[in-house]
Amino acid sequence: MTLRMIFDRKDLQGIRIAEAPDPLWELVLGSHQLREDRPSAWRQQVQLNLRQNEEAARSLKALFTLVPPKGNFPDFLTPPTAAGSFESGLEAVACTPRGRLCADLRTVFTGTAPTWVKRLADGDRDEVHGVVGALRDAYDLVIAPFWHSMRETVAADRARRVRTLATEGAGAMMRGIPGVRGWDGEVLEIAYPRQRTVHLGGRGLTLIPSRFCANTPVTFIDPALPPVLLYPASVTNARPADVSPELVALLGRTRAESLGALRVPRTTSKLASCLGTSIGTASKQAAVLREAGLVTSARQGSAILHHLTRLGTALLAGELDEGTVP
């Protein structure tokens, strides 16, 4: 099965990559993963927290009712708001009009629905506010404790996509998205649970890297909504010890390992964790590598994200002689 997204020239100019994960999308997709029988430290921690918080467990149960383990879930739970803004997302859910509630819930509940869901579909404001409260409670349990690491995962993925876009062009960037089967500059073909075609119609496309998107990318059911494509953020664990003895001799052990760790773009705190050093030490190592032209650094929200330059990548790959190092 394939999702086909049809682009025109204006759409090509409107491709953007979200700077942060979308908290409501992560919550909904995370609820899928919670019900999968896979070993996961995150899943184990959430289940432990659930046993200690009965109210949050009830809220998560309500979310599970609206979001089946597989298949469609209501678009109104993931409103098109600024990525990373949980409060604006909840406000949008609270203001969902009756027509949207009814249409979305019909796509999910094709047979008998619980009584409270029927009231929700009729626009009952108490039920709407109940859903908002359930989303808030579930978010506090499932997403909030892990938000910082999720942001870092998404920031690293985004940095890789942007770097590919800058060095290899839009075609390479689009073809590198997990789940993409083909891209010819006009049609993006993506692995999907069913056959579907979406015409972007000059609206552009927002790509949203997601920690909890699994298997295949996801988009809205309603083609009239702003086009988005959630895809699994790439998680690459580079071991800092994976550097050659020659590089260690050239740069010193800590600096060589710092360079090796930045095969994956990392924030200063993540680099420190990877190296087993203090944040101050990691910051100093990044500064030295930056001055040597091996690393560039850019602010991502409240953090600084470091990634390799072409020179740094070439040095790690053993494609430079000692004499060419600045």
C-alpha positions as CSV (number, residue, x, y, z in Angstrom):
1,M,0.0,0.0,0.0
2,T,1.2,3.5,-0.8
3,L,0.5,7.1,0.1
4,R,1.1,9.4,-2.9
5,M,1.7,13.1,-2.2
6,I,1.4,15.2,-5.3
7,F,3.5,18.4,-5.5
8,D,3.5,21.4,-7.7
9,R,6.2,24.0,-8.0
10,K,4.9,26.1,-5.2
11,D,4.8,23.1,-2.9
12,L,8.5,22.4,-3.5
13,Q,9.2,25.9,-2.2
14,G,7.0,25.2,0.9
15,I,8.8,22.1,2.2
16,R,9.9,22.7,5.8
17,I,11.1,20.5,8.7
18,A,9.6,21.2,12.1
19,E,12.2,22.3,14.7
20,A,10.7,20.3,17.6
21,P,8.5,17.3,18.1
22,D,4.8,17.9,18.3
23,P,3.6,16.9,21.8
24,L,0.1,15.8,20.9
25,W,1.3,13.7,18.0
26,E,3.9,12.1,20.2
27,L,1.2,11.4,22.9
28,V,-1.1,9.8,20.4
29,L,1.6,7.8,18.7
30,G,3.2,6.9,22.1
31,S,-0.2,5.4,23.1
32,H,0.2,3.0,20.2
33,Q,3.6,1.9,21.4
34,L,2.5,1.5,25.0
35,R,0.2,-1.3,23.8
36,E,2.8,-3.1,21.9
37,D,4.5,-6.1,23.5
38,R,8.0,-4.9,23.1
39,P,10.7,-4.5,25.7
40,S,11.4,-0.8,26.3
41,A,12.8,1.1,29.2
42,W,10.4,4.0,28.4
43,R,7.4,1.6,28.4
44,Q,8.5,0.0,31.7
45,Q,8.9,3.4,33.4
46,V,5.5,4.5,32.2
47,Q,3.9,1.3,33.4
48,L,5.6,1.8,36.8
49,N,4.2,5.3,37.0
50,L,0.8,4.1,36.0
51,R,0.7,1.8,39.0
52,Q,1.3,4.7,41.3
53,N,-1.2,7.2,39.7
54,E,-4.7,5.9,39.3
55,E,-6.0,9.2,37.9
56,A,-3.4,9.2,35.1
57,A,-4.3,5.6,34.4
58,R,-8.0,6.5,33.9
59,S,-7.0,9.3,31.6
60,L,-4.8,7.0,29.6
61,K,-7.7,4.6,29.3
62,A,-9.9,7.3,27.9
63,L,-7.2,8.2,25.3
64,F,-6.9,4.5,24.4
65,T,-10.6,4.5,23.7
66,L,-10.3,7.3,21.2
67,V,-7.0,6.0,19.7
68,P,-7.3,2.3,18.7
69,P,-4.1,0.2,18.7
70,K,-4.1,0.3,14.9
71,G,-5.9,2.2,12.2
72,N,-7.5,5.6,12.2
73,F,-7.6,8.0,15.1
74,P,-9.4,11.4,15.2
75,D,-7.6,14.3,13.5
76,F,-8.8,16.7,16.2
77,L,-6.5,15.1,18.8
78,T,-3.5,16.4,16.8
79,P,-4.5,19.9,15.7
80,P,-2.1,21.7,13.2
81,T,-0.5,24.1,15.7
82,A,3.1,25.3,16.3
83,A,5.2,22.2,16.9
84,G,6.4,22.1,20.5
85,S,3.5,24.1,21.9
86,F,1.5,21.7,24.1
87,E,-0.8,24.5,25.5
88,S,-1.8,25.8,22.1
89,G,-2.5,22.3,21.1
90,L,-4.8,21.7,24.0
91,E,-6.5,25.0,23.4
92,A,-7.2,24.0,19.8
93,V,-8.6,20.6,21.0
94,A,-10.9,22.5,23.4
95,C,-12.2,24.7,20.6
96,T,-12.9,21.9,18.1
97,P,-16.3,22.6,16.5
98,R,-19.1,20.1,16.6
99,G,-18.9,19.3,12.9
100,R,-15.2,18.3,13.2
101,L,-15.8,16.2,16.3
102,C,-18.6,14.3,14.6
103,A,-16.8,13.7,11.3
104,D,-13.5,12.6,13.0
105,L,-15.2,10.2,15.4
106,R,-17.2,8.6,12.6
107,T,-13.9,7.7,10.9
108,V,-12.9,5.8,14.0
109,F,-16.1,4.4,15.4
110,T,-17.8,2.7,12.4
111,G,-19.9,0.5,14.7
112,T,-21.1,0.9,18.3
113,A,-19.3,3.6,20.3
114,P,-19.3,4.1,24.1
115,T,-22.0,6.5,25.3
116,W,-19.5,9.2,26.3
117,V,-18.0,9.1,22.8
118,K,-21.5,9.6,21.3
119,R,-21.9,12.7,23.5
120,L,-18.5,13.9,22.4
121,A,-19.5,13.5,18.8
122,D,-22.6,15.6,19.5
123,G,-20.3,18.4,20.7
124,D,-21.0,18.0,24.5
125,R,-18.6,20.6,26.0
126,D,-18.3,18.7,29.2
127,E,-17.0,15.7,27.3
128,V,-14.7,17.9,25.3
129,H,-13.2,19.4,28.4
130,G,-12.9,15.9,29.8
131,V,-10.8,14.9,26.8
132,V,-8.6,17.9,27.3
133,G,-8.1,17.0,30.9
134,A,-7.3,13.4,29.9
135,L,-4.7,14.6,27.3
136,R,-3.0,16.7,29.9
137,D,-2.9,13.9,32.5
138,A,-1.6,11.4,29.9
139,Y,1.0,13.9,28.6
140,D,2.3,14.4,32.1
141,L,2.8,10.7,32.5
142,V,3.8,9.5,29.0
143,I,5.7,12.4,27.4
144,A,6.7,15.2,29.9
145,P,9.3,13.2,31.8
146,F,11.0,12.2,28.5
147,W,10.6,15.5,26.6
148,H,14.2,16.7,26.8
149,S,15.6,13.5,25.2
150,M,12.8,13.5,22.6
151,R,13.7,17.0,21.6
152,E,17.4,16.0,21.3
153,T,16.5,13.0,19.1
154,V,14.3,15.2,16.8
155,A,16.9,18.0,16.7
156,A,19.6,15.5,15.7
157,D,17.4,14.1,13.0
158,R,16.5,17.6,11.7
159,A,20.1,18.6,11.6
160,R,21.0,15.6,9.4
161,R,18.1,16.3,7.1
162,V,19.0,20.0,6.8
163,R,22.6,19.2,6.1
164,T,21.6,16.7,3.4
165,L,19.3,19.4,1.9
166,A,22.2,21.9,1.9
167,T,24.9,19.5,0.5
168,E,22.9,17.1,-1.7
169,G,19.6,18.9,-2.5
170,A,15.9,18.4,-1.8
171,G,15.8,15.1,-3.8
172,A,18.3,13.3,-1.5
173,M,16.7,14.8,1.6
174,M,13.2,13.5,0.6
175,R,14.4,10.1,-0.5
176,G,16.2,9.7,2.8
177,I,13.0,10.0,4.9
178,P,12.2,6.6,6.4
179,G,9.3,4.9,4.6
180,V,9.8,6.8,1.3
181,R,9.7,4.5,-1.7
182,G,10.1,7.0,-4.5
183,W,10.5,10.7,-5.3
184,D,10.7,12.2,-8.8
185,G,10.3,15.8,-7.9
186,E,6.5,15.8,-8.4
187,V,5.2,12.7,-6.6
188,L,6.4,11.4,-3.2
189,E,5.5,7.7,-2.7
190,I,5.5,6.5,0.9
191,A,4.8,3.1,2.5
192,Y,1.3,3.4,4.1
193,P,-1.4,1.0,5.5
194,R,-3.8,1.7,2.6
195,Q,-3.8,3.3,-0.9
196,R,-4.2,7.0,-0.7
197,T,-3.4,10.1,-2.7
198,V,-3.1,13.7,-1.3
199,H,-2.8,16.7,-3.6
200,L,-0.8,19.4,-1.8
201,G,-2.3,22.1,-4.0
202,G,0.3,24.8,-3.3
203,R,0.1,24.4,0.5
204,G,3.6,23.0,0.9
205,L,4.5,20.2,3.3
206,T,5.7,20.2,6.9
207,L,7.9,17.2,7.8
208,I,7.8,16.4,11.5
209,P,10.4,14.0,12.9
210,S,8.8,11.9,15.6
211,R,10.2,9.8,18.4
212,F,7.2,7.6,18.6
213,C,6.2,7.3,15.0
214,A,7.0,3.7,14.1
215,N,7.0,1.6,10.9
216,T,5.4,4.0,8.4
217,P,4.9,7.7,8.2
218,V,1.6,9.2,9.3
219,T,-0.5,12.1,8.0
220,F,-4.0,13.6,8.6
221,I,-7.0,11.7,7.5
222,D,-8.7,14.9,6.2
223,P,-6.9,16.1,3.1
224,A,-8.3,19.6,3.7
225,L,-6.0,20.0,6.7
226,P,-2.5,21.6,6.3
227,P,-0.3,18.8,4.8
228,V,2.0,17.2,7.3
229,L,4.1,14.0,7.3
230,L,5.2,12.5,10.6
231,Y,8.1,10.1,10.2
232,P,10.3,8.1,12.5
233,A,13.2,10.2,13.7
234,S,16.5,8.4,13.1
235,V,18.3,7.4,16.2
236,T,22.0,6.6,15.7
237,N,24.2,5.8,18.6
238,A,27.8,6.6,17.7
239,R,30.3,5.3,20.2
240,P,33.0,7.8,20.9
241,A,35.6,5.0,21.1
242,D,35.1,4.2,17.5
243,V,38.0,6.4,16.3
244,S,41.3,5.3,14.8
245,P,44.5,5.1,16.8
246,E,46.0,7.6,14.2
247,L,43.3,10.1,15.0
248,V,43.9,9.7,18.7
249,A,47.6,10.3,18.2
250,L,46.8,13.4,16.1
251,L,44.2,15.0,18.3
252,G,44.5,13.3,21.7
253,R,42.1,10.8,23.2
254,T,39.3,13.1,24.5
255,R,39.3,15.4,21.5
256,A,39.2,12.4,19.1
257,E,36.4,10.8,21.0
258,S,34.5,14.1,21.0
259,L,34.8,14.3,17.2
260,G,33.7,10.6,16.9
261,A,30.7,11.2,19.1
262,L,29.6,14.1,16.8
263,R,29.1,11.7,13.9
264,V,25.6,12.2,15.3
265,P,24.7,15.8,16.0
266,R,24.5,16.3,19.8
267,T,23.8,19.0,22.3
268,T,26.5,19.9,24.8
269,S,24.8,18.0,27.5
270,K,24.4,14.9,25.3
271,L,28.0,15.1,24.3
272,A,29.0,15.2,27.9
273,S,26.9,12.2,28.7
274,C,28.3,10.3,25.7
275,L,31.9,11.1,26.8
276,G,31.3,10.6,30.5
277,T,32.6,14.1,31.3
278,S,31.2,17.3,32.7
279,I,29.2,19.7,30.5
280,G,32.0,22.3,30.9
281,T,34.6,19.9,29.5
282,A,32.4,18.9,26.6
283,S,31.8,22.5,25.9
284,K,35.5,23.2,25.8
285,Q,36.2,20.3,23.5
286,A,33.4,21.4,21.1
287,A,34.9,24.9,21.1
288,V,38.4,23.7,20.2
289,L,37.0,21.5,17.4
290,R,34.9,24.4,16.2
291,E,37.9,26.7,16.1
292,A,39.7,24.0,14.0
293,G,36.8,24.0,11.5
294,L,35.9,20.4,12.3
295,V,32.6,21.2,14.0
296,T,29.8,23.8,13.7
297,S,27.4,24.8,16.5
298,A,24.0,26.3,16.4
299,R,21.4,27.1,19.0
300,Q,18.3,24.8,19.1
301,G,15.9,26.4,21.7
302,S,17.8,26.6,25.0
303,A,20.5,24.1,23.9
304,I,23.5,24.3,21.6
305,L,23.6,21.5,18.9
306,H,27.0,20.6,17.5
307,H,27.6,18.6,14.3
308,L,30.5,17.9,12.0
309,T,31.6,20.0,9.1
310,R,32.8,18.4,5.8
311,L,36.3,18.7,7.1
312,G,35.5,16.9,10.3
313,T,33.7,14.2,8.5
314,A,36.6,13.7,6.1
315,L,39.1,13.6,9.0
316,L,37.1,10.9,10.8
317,A,36.9,8.9,7.6
318,G,40.7,9.0,7.2
319,E,40.5,11.0,4.0
320,L,42.9,13.8,5.2
321,D,46.6,13.8,5.9
322,E,48.0,15.3,9.1
323,G,49.4,18.2,7.1
324,T,45.9,19.3,6.0
325,V,44.5,19.6,9.5
326,P,44.2,23.3,10.5
